[in-house]
Amino acid sequence: MIVRTLTDCEQNERLVKSDTWQSVRMLLADDKMGFSFHITTIYANTETPMHYKNHLESVYCISGEGSIRDLATGEQHKIAPGTLYVLNNHDKHILFAGKEDLVLACVFNPPVTGKEVHDKDGAYPLPAAASA
């Protein structure tokens, strides 16, 4: 059994930050669950381009409001508490946070190792185990 608190994970190396977001990686590849689980905060009044070429992601909005734009279609969707979006086709997108921080629960497959940050394309690298 694995039991962790968000507060504990915020106090160690499981907290990863960038200019527009922070991610608390509560469950990682080393936990051997087949996915990773994160609480991610997208900072207010920011836009973050992303393209998870090597991962699938499911995202549930806990608080805040914003929007997501699918760069392939140009479609834009409102994100608010209770909204789920799933990047099931490695969708290239931009996430916009409104006047408040967006707080999101995120699941990645394959799981991340914990130190990933977005590369120049907005992607995380493929985990070594998955590329072997």
C-alpha positions in Angstrom: 0.0 0.0 0.0 1.2 3.5 -0.8 0.0 6.4 1.2 1.2 10.0 0.6 -0.2 13.4 1.3 -0.1 16.4 -1.1 1.6 18.4 1.7 4.4 15.9 2.2 5.0 15.6 -1.6 5.2 19.5 -1.8 8.1 19.4 0.6 10.5 17.2 -1.4 11.8 16.4 -4.8 8.3 15.4 -6.0 7.6 19.2 -6.5 8.8 20.3 -9.9 8.3 23.9 -11.1 8.6 25.9 -14.3 7.7 29.5 -15.2 4.0 28.8 -15.9 3.2 25.7 -13.7 4.2 23.5 -10.8 3.6 19.8 -10.6 3.4 17.7 -7.5 4.2 14.2 -8.7 2.5 12.0 -6.1 2.8 8.7 -7.9 5.8 7.9 -10.2 7.2 5.2 -12.4 9.2 3.8 -9.5 5.9 3.1 -7.7 5.2 0.4 -10.4 1.5 1.2 -11.0 1.7 1.7 -14.8 0.8 5.3 -14.6 1.8 8.5 -12.7 -0.5 10.8 -10.8 0.1 14.6 -10.4 -1.5 17.6 -8.9 -0.6 20.4 -11.3 -1.1 24.1 -10.9 -1.1 26.2 -14.0 -0.4 29.8 -12.8 -3.0 32.5 -13.4 -2.8 34.6 -16.6 -0.4 32.2 -18.3 -0.5 30.1 -21.5 1.5 26.8 -21.7 2.0 25.1 -25.1 2.3 21.3 -24.7 2.6 18.3 -26.9 3.0 15.0 -25.2 4.3 13.0 -28.1 5.4 10.1 -25.8 2.6 10.1 -23.2 -1.2 10.0 -22.9 -2.7 12.3 -20.3 -6.0 12.5 -18.6 -6.7 15.8 -16.7 -9.5 16.7 -14.2 -10.0 20.3 -13.2 -10.3 20.8 -9.4 -10.4 24.6 -9.3 -9.9 27.7 -11.4 -11.0 28.4 -14.9 -9.2 28.5 -18.2 -9.3 26.9 -21.6 -7.5 24.5 -23.9 -6.9 24.9 -27.6 -6.4 22.0 -29.9 -3.7 23.2 -32.3 -4.6 20.7 -35.0 -8.2 21.8 -35.2 -8.2 25.2 -33.7 -11.0 24.2 -31.3 -11.0 25.8 -27.9 -12.8 24.3 -24.9 -13.6 25.9 -21.6 -11.9 24.3 -18.5 -13.7 24.7 -15.2 -14.1 22.7 -12.0 -15.6 19.3 -12.9 -14.2 19.3 -16.4 -12.2 16.3 -17.7 -10.1 16.4 -20.8 -8.1 13.6 -22.3 -5.1 13.9 -24.6 -5.8 10.5 -26.2 -4.1 11.3 -29.6 -0.9 13.0 -28.3 -2.8 16.2 -29.0 -0.7 19.3 -29.5 -2.4 22.0 -27.5 -2.1 25.3 -25.5 -3.5 25.5 -22.0 -4.7 28.9 -20.9 -5.2 29.8 -17.2 -7.6 32.6 -16.4 -7.5 35.1 -13.5 -7.0 32.3 -11.0 -4.6 29.4 -10.9 -5.9 26.2 -12.5 -5.5 23.2 -10.2 -5.6 19.9 -12.0 -5.4 16.2 -11.2 -3.4 14.5 -14.0 -2.7 10.9 -14.9 0.2 10.0 -17.3 0.7 6.8 -19.2 3.5 5.7 -19.4 4.3 7.0 -16.0 6.9 9.8 -15.6 10.0 9.4 -13.4 9.5 12.7 -11.6 12.1 15.1 -13.0 10.7 15.7 -16.4 10.1 19.3 -17.6 8.7 20.2 -21.1 11.3 20.2 -23.9 11.2 22.7 -26.8 8.2 21.0 -28.3 6.3 21.0 -25.0 6.8 17.2 -24.5 8.3 15.0 -21.8 11.0 12.6 -23.0 10.0 8.9 -23.5 10.9 7.0 -20.3 14.1 4.8 -20.8 12.2 1.6 -20.0 9.5 2.3 -22.6 12.1 3.1 -25.3 14.1 -0.1 -24.8 
